[in-house]
Amino acid sequence: MLSLFKYNWQVREEWFKWCESLSEEEFYKERVGGMKSIRETLIHIIDCELLWLNSLVDGKVAFDGRQILTHLSEIKEYSSFVQSLTEQFVEQLPSDYEFKIIEVQRQDGSLLEFTQKKILAHMITHEIHHIGQLSIWAREIQRKPISSDLIIRHFE
């Protein structure tokens, strides 16, 4: 499980580097689909990782600067913070994580039940989904997207 998170984090870091050469206009520009901008999509990826991690741990973890994530450097700091928490959690997974049930309360108050394994799998695939959106936007502005080809990467 940890190796797939490492894959996502490696691809995410390359997207951050890719964004360094973008103009602010392109970084913030409202687009069709996804979370409406490159900036918002990157923040959303990290927000959701923390949201789901919080469903797995005792006590909620917050990022103090979340409301003022304006610059890429601040988003990278947020990413590092969440990544370290996720990595620590995954490294300490109990042997029964495939069967351990977690109750998640929805905004409407209803409860859903998932195994820790399913939540972790969702966290991984959620990021992959949004990386696809970033790739589409990269092509729309005539820029080469970051390759997310798992088979050729070294991340373990």
Rosetta constraint file for C-alpha pairs under 8 A:
AtomPair CA 1 CA 5 HARMONIC 6.76 0.50
AtomPair CA 1 CA 90 HARMONIC 7.44 0.50
AtomPair CA 1 CA 120 HARMONIC 7.78 0.50
AtomPair CA 1 CA 121 HARMONIC 7.97 0.50
AtomPair CA 2 CA 6 HARMONIC 6.19 0.50
AtomPair CA 2 CA 87 HARMONIC 7.10 0.50
AtomPair CA 2 CA 90 HARMONIC 6.17 0.50
AtomPair CA 2 CA 91 HARMONIC 7.14 0.50
AtomPair CA 3 CA 7 HARMONIC 6.21 0.50
AtomPair CA 3 CA 155 HARMONIC 6.71 0.50
AtomPair CA 3 CA 156 HARMONIC 5.39 0.50
AtomPair CA 4 CA 8 HARMONIC 6.34 0.50
AtomPair CA 4 CA 124 HARMONIC 6.86 0.50
AtomPair CA 5 CA 9 HARMONIC 6.16 0.50
AtomPair CA 5 CA 87 HARMONIC 7.95 0.50
AtomPair CA 5 CA 124 HARMONIC 6.27 0.50
AtomPair CA 6 CA 10 HARMONIC 6.03 0.50
AtomPair CA 6 CA 155 HARMONIC 5.87 0.50
AtomPair CA 6 CA 156 HARMONIC 6.90 0.50
AtomPair CA 7 CA 11 HARMONIC 6.32 0.50
AtomPair CA 7 CA 150 HARMONIC 7.27 0.50
AtomPair CA 7 CA 153 HARMONIC 7.75 0.50
AtomPair CA 7 CA 155 HARMONIC 5.56 0.50
AtomPair CA 7 CA 156 HARMONIC 7.86 0.50
AtomPair CA 8 CA 12 HARMONIC 6.01 0.50
AtomPair CA 8 CA 124 HARMONIC 7.13 0.50
AtomPair CA 8 CA 127 HARMONIC 7.02 0.50
AtomPair CA 8 CA 128 HARMONIC 7.20 0.50
AtomPair CA 9 CA 13 HARMONIC 6.07 0.50
AtomPair CA 9 CA 83 HARMONIC 7.62 0.50
AtomPair CA 10 CA 14 HARMONIC 6.42 0.50
AtomPair CA 10 CA 155 HARMONIC 7.11 0.50
AtomPair CA 11 CA 15 HARMONIC 6.32 0.50
AtomPair CA 11 CA 146 HARMONIC 7.28 0.50
AtomPair CA 11 CA 147 HARMONIC 7.77 0.50
AtomPair CA 11 CA 148 HARMONIC 6.37 0.50
AtomPair CA 12 CA 16 HARMONIC 6.28 0.50
AtomPair CA 13 CA 17 HARMONIC 6.32 0.50
AtomPair CA 14 CA 18 HARMONIC 6.06 0.50
AtomPair CA 14 CA 146 HARMONIC 6.72 0.50
AtomPair CA 15 CA 19 HARMONIC 6.10 0.50
AtomPair CA 15 CA 146 HARMONIC 6.39 0.50
AtomPair CA 16 CA 20 HARMONIC 6.55 0.50
AtomPair CA 16 CA 72 HARMONIC 7.35 0.50
AtomPair CA 16 CA 76 HARMONIC 7.25 0.50
AtomPair CA 17 CA 21 HARMONIC 7.66 0.50
AtomPair CA 18 CA 22 HARMONIC 7.40 0.50
AtomPair CA 18 CA 146 HARMONIC 7.56 0.50
AtomPair CA 19 CA 27 HARMONIC 7.17 0.50
AtomPair CA 19 CA 72 HARMONIC 7.81 0.50
AtomPair CA 20 CA 72 HARMONIC 7.62 0.50
AtomPair CA 22 CA 26 HARMONIC 6.14 0.50
AtomPair CA 22 CA 27 HARMONIC 6.25 0.50
AtomPair CA 23 CA 27 HARMONIC 6.29 0.50
AtomPair CA 24 CA 28 HARMONIC 6.11 0.50
AtomPair CA 25 CA 29 HARMONIC 5.58 0.50
AtomPair CA 26 CA 38 HARMONIC 7.86 0.50
AtomPair CA 27 CA 37 HARMONIC 6.90 0.50
AtomPair CA 27 CA 38 HARMONIC 5.50 0.50
AtomPair CA 27 CA 39 HARMONIC 5.74 0.50
AtomPair CA 28 CA 37 HARMONIC 5.76 0.50
AtomPair CA 28 CA 38 HARMONIC 6.50 0.50
AtomPair CA 28 CA 39 HARMONIC 5.83 0.50
AtomPair CA 28 CA 40 HARMONIC 7.88 0.50
AtomPair CA 29 CA 36 HARMONIC 7.91 0.50
AtomPair CA 29 CA 37 HARMONIC 5.69 0.50
AtomPair CA 29 CA 38 HARMONIC 7.54 0.50
AtomPair CA 30 CA 36 HARMONIC 5.12 0.50
AtomPair CA 30 CA 37 HARMONIC 4.98 0.50
AtomPair CA 31 CA 36 HARMONIC 4.80 0.50
AtomPair CA 31 CA 37 HARMONIC 5.54 0.50
AtomPair CA 31 CA 137 HARMONIC 7.97 0.50
AtomPair CA 32 CA 36 HARMONIC 5.96 0.50
AtomPair CA 33 CA 133 HARMONIC 7.71 0.50
AtomPair CA 34 CA 41 HARMONIC 6.82 0.50
AtomPair CA 34 CA 130 HARMONIC 7.07 0.50
AtomPair CA 34 CA 133 HARMONIC 6.27 0.50
AtomPair CA 35 CA 40 HARMONIC 5.77 0.50
AtomPair CA 35 CA 41 HARMONIC 5.03 0.50
AtomPair CA 35 CA 44 HARMONIC 7.35 0.50
AtomPair CA 36 CA 40 HARMONIC 6.76 0.50
AtomPair CA 36 CA 41 HARMONIC 7.18 0.50
AtomPair CA 37 CA 41 HARMONIC 6.02 0.50
AtomPair CA 38 CA 42 HARMONIC 6.27 0.50
AtomPair CA 38 CA 134 HARMONIC 6.72 0.50
AtomPair CA 39 CA 43 HARMONIC 6.37 0.50
AtomPair CA 39 CA 72 HARMONIC 7.82 0.50
AtomPair CA 40 CA 44 HARMONIC 5.93 0.50
AtomPair CA 41 CA 45 HARMONIC 6.19 0.50
AtomPair CA 41 CA 130 HARMONIC 7.05 0.50
AtomPair CA 41 CA 134 HARMONIC 7.89 0.50
AtomPair CA 42 CA 46 HARMONIC 6.59 0.50
AtomPair CA 42 CA 75 HARMONIC 7.67 0.50
AtomPair CA 43 CA 47 HARMONIC 5.98 0.50
AtomPair CA 43 CA 75 HARMONIC 6.63 0.50
AtomPair CA 44 CA 48 HARMONIC 6.02 0.50
AtomPair CA 45 CA 49 HARMONIC 6.38 0.50
AtomPair CA 45 CA 126 HARMONIC 7.50 0.50
AtomPair CA 45 CA 127 HARMONIC 5.76 0.50
AtomPair CA 45 CA 130 HARMONIC 7.23 0.50
AtomPair CA 46 CA 50 HARMONIC 6.33 0.50
AtomPair CA 46 CA 78 HARMONIC 7.51 0.50
AtomPair CA 46 CA 79 HARMONIC 5.98 0.50
AtomPair CA 46 CA 82 HARMONIC 7.04 0.50
AtomPair CA 47 CA 51 HARMONIC 6.02 0.50
AtomPair CA 48 CA 52 HARMONIC 6.06 0.50
AtomPair CA 48 CA 123 HARMONIC 7.42 0.50
AtomPair CA 49 CA 53 HARMONIC 6.03 0.50
AtomPair CA 49 CA 82 HARMONIC 7.32 0.50
AtomPair CA 49 CA 86 HARMONIC 7.92 0.50
AtomPair CA 49 CA 123 HARMONIC 5.91 0.50
AtomPair CA 50 CA 54 HARMONIC 5.99 0.50
AtomPair CA 50 CA 61 HARMONIC 7.72 0.50
AtomPair CA 50 CA 82 HARMONIC 6.11 0.50
AtomPair CA 50 CA 86 HARMONIC 7.87 0.50
AtomPair CA 51 CA 55 HARMONIC 6.68 0.50
AtomPair CA 52 CA 56 HARMONIC 6.73 0.50
AtomPair CA 52 CA 119 HARMONIC 6.96 0.50
AtomPair CA 52 CA 120 HARMONIC 8.00 0.50
AtomPair CA 52 CA 123 HARMONIC 6.93 0.50
AtomPair CA 53 CA 57 HARMONIC 6.44 0.50
AtomPair CA 53 CA 86 HARMONIC 6.65 0.50
AtomPair CA 54 CA 58 HARMONIC 7.55 0.50
AtomPair CA 54 CA 59 HARMONIC 7.27 0.50
AtomPair CA 54 CA 60 HARMONIC 5.36 0.50
AtomPair CA 54 CA 61 HARMONIC 6.41 0.50
AtomPair CA 55 CA 102 HARMONIC 7.35 0.50
AtomPair CA 55 CA 103 HARMONIC 7.98 0.50
AtomPair CA 55 CA 104 HARMONIC 6.76 0.50
AtomPair CA 56 CA 102 HARMONIC 7.05 0.50
AtomPair CA 56 CA 116 HARMONIC 6.98 0.50
AtomPair CA 57 CA 89 HARMONIC 8.00 0.50
AtomPair CA 63 CA 78 HARMONIC 7.21 0.50
AtomPair CA 63 CA 81 HARMONIC 7.91 0.50
AtomPair CA 65 CA 69 HARMONIC 6.73 0.50
AtomPair CA 66 CA 78 HARMONIC 7.52 0.50
AtomPair CA 69 CA 74 HARMONIC 5.60 0.50
AtomPair CA 69 CA 75 HARMONIC 5.92 0.50
AtomPair CA 70 CA 74 HARMONIC 6.76 0.50
AtomPair CA 70 CA 75 HARMONIC 7.49 0.50
AtomPair CA 71 CA 75 HARMONIC 6.55 0.50
AtomPair CA 72 CA 76 HARMONIC 6.15 0.50
AtomPair CA 73 CA 77 HARMONIC 6.27 0.50
AtomPair CA 74 CA 78 HARMONIC 6.25 0.50
AtomPair CA 75 CA 79 HARMONIC 6.13 0.50
AtomPair CA 76 CA 80 HARMONIC 6.21 0.50
AtomPair CA 77 CA 81 HARMONIC 6.23 0.50
AtomPair CA 78 CA 82 HARMONIC 6.29 0.50
AtomPair CA 79 CA 83 HARMONIC 5.89 0.50
AtomPair CA 80 CA 84 HARMONIC 6.12 0.50
AtomPair CA 81 CA 85 HARMONIC 6.63 0.50
AtomPair CA 82 CA 86 HARMONIC 6.15 0.50
AtomPair CA 83 CA 87 HARMONIC 5.94 0.50
AtomPair CA 84 CA 88 HARMONIC 6.12 0.50
AtomPair CA 85 CA 89 HARMONIC 6.24 0.50
AtomPair CA 86 CA 90 HARMONIC 6.11 0.50
AtomPair CA 87 CA 91 HARMONIC 6.02 0.50
AtomPair CA 88 CA 92 HARMONIC 6.46 0.50
AtomPair CA 89 CA 93 HARMONIC 6.33 0.50
AtomPair CA 93 CA 97 HARMONIC 6.40 0.50
AtomPair CA 96 CA 100 HARMONIC 6.05 0.50
AtomPair CA 97 CA 115 HARMONIC 7.09 0.50
AtomPair CA 97 CA 116 HARMONIC 5.40 0.50
AtomPair CA 97 CA 117 HARMONIC 5.90 0.50
AtomPair CA 98 CA 115 HARMONIC 6.10 0.50
AtomPair CA 98 CA 116 HARMONIC 6.10 0.50
AtomPair CA 98 CA 117 HARMONIC 4.78 0.50
AtomPair CA 98 CA 118 HARMONIC 7.69 0.50
AtomPair CA 99 CA 115 HARMONIC 5.60 0.50
AtomPair CA 99 CA 116 HARMONIC 7.11 0.50
AtomPair CA 99 CA 117 HARMONIC 7.42 0.50
AtomPair CA 100 CA 115 HARMONIC 5.27 0.50
AtomPair CA 100 CA 116 HARMONIC 5.84 0.50
AtomPair CA 101 CA 113 HARMONIC 6.30 0.50
AtomPair CA 101 CA 114 HARMONIC 5.51 0.50
AtomPair CA 101 CA 115 HARMONIC 4.42 0.50
AtomPair CA 101 CA 116 HARMONIC 6.39 0.50
AtomPair CA 102 CA 113 HARMONIC 5.58 0.50
AtomPair CA 102 CA 114 HARMONIC 5.38 0.50
AtomPair CA 102 CA 115 HARMONIC 5.84 0.50
AtomPair CA 102 CA 116 HARMONIC 6.49 0.50
AtomPair CA 103 CA 111 HARMONIC 6.30 0.50
AtomPair CA 103 CA 112 HARMONIC 5.64 0.50
AtomPair CA 103 CA 113 HARMONIC 4.58 0.50
AtomPair CA 103 CA 114 HARMONIC 6.63 0.50
AtomPair CA 104 CA 111 HARMONIC 5.57 0.50
AtomPair CA 104 CA 112 HARMONIC 5.17 0.50
AtomPair CA 104 CA 113 HARMONIC 6.17 0.50
AtomPair CA 104 CA 114 HARMONIC 7.71 0.50
AtomPair CA 105 CA 109 HARMONIC 5.85 0.50
AtomPair CA 105 CA 110 HARMONIC 5.75 0.50
AtomPair CA 105 CA 111 HARMONIC 4.51 0.50
AtomPair CA 105 CA 112 HARMONIC 6.36 0.50
AtomPair CA 106 CA 110 HARMONIC 5.43 0.50
AtomPair CA 106 CA 111 HARMONIC 6.11 0.50
AtomPair CA 106 CA 112 HARMONIC 7.38 0.50
AtomPair CA 114 CA 118 HARMONIC 6.22 0.50
AtomPair CA 114 CA 119 HARMONIC 6.62 0.50
AtomPair CA 115 CA 119 HARMONIC 6.46 0.50
AtomPair CA 116 CA 120 HARMONIC 6.17 0.50
AtomPair CA 117 CA 121 HARMONIC 6.14 0.50
AtomPair CA 118 CA 122 HARMONIC 6.07 0.50
AtomPair CA 119 CA 123 HARMONIC 6.19 0.50
AtomPair CA 120 CA 124 HARMONIC 6.40 0.50
AtomPair CA 121 CA 125 HARMONIC 6.25 0.50
AtomPair CA 122 CA 126 HARMONIC 5.77 0.50
AtomPair CA 123 CA 127 HARMONIC 6.72 0.50
AtomPair CA 124 CA 128 HARMONIC 6.67 0.50
AtomPair CA 125 CA 129 HARMONIC 6.16 0.50
AtomPair CA 126 CA 130 HARMONIC 6.63 0.50
AtomPair CA 127 CA 131 HARMONIC 6.18 0.50
AtomPair CA 128 CA 132 HARMONIC 6.53 0.50
AtomPair CA 129 CA 133 HARMONIC 6.97 0.50
AtomPair CA 130 CA 134 HARMONIC 6.45 0.50
AtomPair CA 131 CA 135 HARMONIC 6.26 0.50
AtomPair CA 131 CA 148 HARMONIC 7.98 0.50
AtomPair CA 132 CA 136 HARMONIC 6.43 0.50
AtomPair CA 133 CA 137 HARMONIC 6.39 0.50
AtomPair CA 134 CA 138 HARMONIC 6.12 0.50
AtomPair CA 134 CA 145 HARMONIC 7.55 0.50
AtomPair CA 135 CA 139 HARMONIC 6.39 0.50
AtomPair CA 135 CA 145 HARMONIC 4.99 0.50
AtomPair CA 135 CA 146 HARMONIC 7.02 0.50
AtomPair CA 136 CA 140 HARMONIC 6.30 0.50
AtomPair CA 136 CA 145 HARMONIC 7.86 0.50
AtomPair CA 137 CA 141 HARMONIC 6.51 0.50
AtomPair CA 138 CA 142 HARMONIC 6.38 0.50
AtomPair CA 138 CA 143 HARMONIC 5.06 0.50
AtomPair CA 138 CA 144 HARMONIC 6.22 0.50
AtomPair CA 138 CA 145 HARMONIC 5.38 0.50
AtomPair CA 139 CA 143 HARMONIC 5.35 0.50
AtomPair CA 139 CA 144 HARMONIC 6.28 0.50
AtomPair CA 139 CA 145 HARMONIC 6.74 0.50
AtomPair CA 149 CA 153 HARMONIC 6.86 0.50
